[in-house]
Amino acid sequence: MSRLTTTGLRAYSIGVGVLMMLPLVTVVVASLTADGYVSVPPRHWGLVWYEAALSDRAFMSAFKFSAISAPLVALISGGLGVASAVALQRYRFRGRNAIQAVLMAPMMLPHIVIAIGLVQLFATLRVSSSPYGLIAGHIVITMPFVLRIALAGLAGIDPMLEAASYSLGASRRYTVTHILVPLMGPAVTSGVVFAFILSFDEATIALFTASPGFTSIPVQIFNYAENRSDPLVTAVSSLLVLFALTVMLVLERKFGLLRLLSGGDTRG
């Protein structure tokens, strides 16, 4: 690769990175205002809207609900996705391709279509006034991503390792739990992290399935911004950006997030 090509690719990557970060930077700058309206840059700088956001009961309640529901969704999606991936990748049975297509279908459907279907289903089951509808809806859309990542991770594992386990007398259950799943560690962790982020930020399905007392933070932001235009929303959004960055830095320091997401070796 020539030096000119390398320089061009580097400039292109930097440009894409700047375009991706610009909206976040704009929101953060807009939140640092002492005025009662949104302006970039602010005429008067201050942290008054951060104080208002942290003292707002509706936003704090929504954040707590999201902070509880998103990890729960990620764990359930992780378990279902890994189990489905092992069954689909390692075993041959009738209807295998049809089952995989059904499990992957939510990735190709608009969230609004899924949300309308879930509302009708939950109304029939009479669970529309509980948090279980929102959690179930998020599992529906996050599990296919975990499944896809887990399938990719399984594809890179040598089947001879399983054959060696069987030849030494290990049962199928032992082989799956002690050989396959540990080797799938990077893929499983990547899928769970992705499911957590997707569930925490998802708004469309949450708008349709949310009920009083069980409102997620994206829905609360949407409802507030629909009726008011003060900088409180930018302060809340900035706090969420800070929260996401903190989670990513902790995961990177603890597990090596970039290596996990790329499927690389996480051993030190």
Residue pairs with C-beta under 8 A, 6 or more apart in sequence:
24 241
26 40
27 234
27 237
27 238
27 241
28 234
28 238
28 241
29 40
29 41
29 42
30 38
30 39
30 40
30 42
30 231
30 234
31 49
31 50
31 231
31 234
31 235
31 237
31 238
32 42
32 45
32 46
32 47
33 39
33 42
33 43
33 44
33 45
33 46
33 49
33 231
34 42
34 44
34 45
34 46
34 48
35 42
35 43
35 44
35 231
36 230
36 231
37 229
37 230
37 231
38 229
38 230
38 231
38 234
49 230
49 231
49 232
49 234
49 235
50 235
50 238
50 239
52 232
52 235
53 59
53 232
53 235
53 236
53 239
54 60
54 239
56 232
56 236
58 215
58 220
58 224
59 217
59 220
59 224
59 236
61 213
61 215
62 215
62 216
62 217
62 219
62 220
63 217
65 131
65 214
65 215
65 216
65 217
66 200
66 216
66 217
66 218
67 200
69 131
69 134
69 135
69 138
69 199
69 216
70 138
70 196
70 199
70 200
71 196
72 135
73 135
73 138
73 139
73 142
73 195
73 196
73 199
74 142
74 192
74 193
74 195
74 196
74 199
75 192
76 135
76 139
76 143
77 139
77 142
77 143
77 145
77 146
77 191
77 192
77 195
77 199
78 146
78 188
78 191
78 192
78 195
80 139
80 143
80 146
80 147
81 143
81 144
81 145
81 146
81 147
81 149
81 150
81 191
81 195
82 146
82 150
82 181
82 184
82 188
82 191
84 103
84 143
84 147
84 150
85 147
85 150
85 151
85 153
85 154
85 184
86 150
86 154
86 176
86 180
88 96
88 99
88 100
88 147
88 151
89 151
89 154
89 155
90 154
90 159
90 162
90 180
103 143
103 144
103 147
104 144
104 147
104 148
105 144
106 114
106 140
106 141
106 143
106 144
107 141
107 144
107 145
107 148
111 141
111 202
111 204
111 205
112 204
114 137
114 140
114 141
114 205
115 137
115 204
115 205
115 207
115 208
115 209
116 208
118 133
118 136
118 137
118 140
118 205
118 208
118 209
119 128
119 208
119 209
122 128
122 133
122 209
127 133
128 209
128 211
129 211
129 212
130 211
130 214
131 211
131 214
133 209
133 211
134 205
134 206
134 209
134 210
134 211
134 214
134 216
137 205
137 206
137 208
137 209
138 198
138 199
138 202
138 205
138 206
140 205
141 198
141 202
141 205
142 194
142 195
142 198
142 199
143 195
145 191
145 194
145 195
145 198
146 188
146 191
146 192
146 194
146 195
147 191
149 187
149 190
149 191
149 194
150 184
150 187
150 188
150 191
152 187
152 263
153 183
153 184
153 186
153 187
153 188
153 263
154 180
154 184
154 187
156 263
157 180
157 183
157 184
161 179
161 183
162 175
162 179
162 180
165 174
165 175
165 178
165 179
166 172
166 175
170 178
170 179
181 188
185 266
186 259
186 260
186 263
186 264
186 265
186 266
187 263
189 255
189 260
190 260
190 261
190 263
193 251
193 257
193 260
193 261
194 261
197 244
200 216
200 217
201 218
202 216
202 218
203 216
203 218
203 219
203 222
206 215
206 216
206 218
206 219
207 219
207 222
210 216
210 219
215 223
217 236
217 240
221 233
221 236
221 237
224 232
224 233
225 233
248 257
251 257
251 260
252 258
255 266
256 264
256 266
258 264
259 265
259 266
260 266
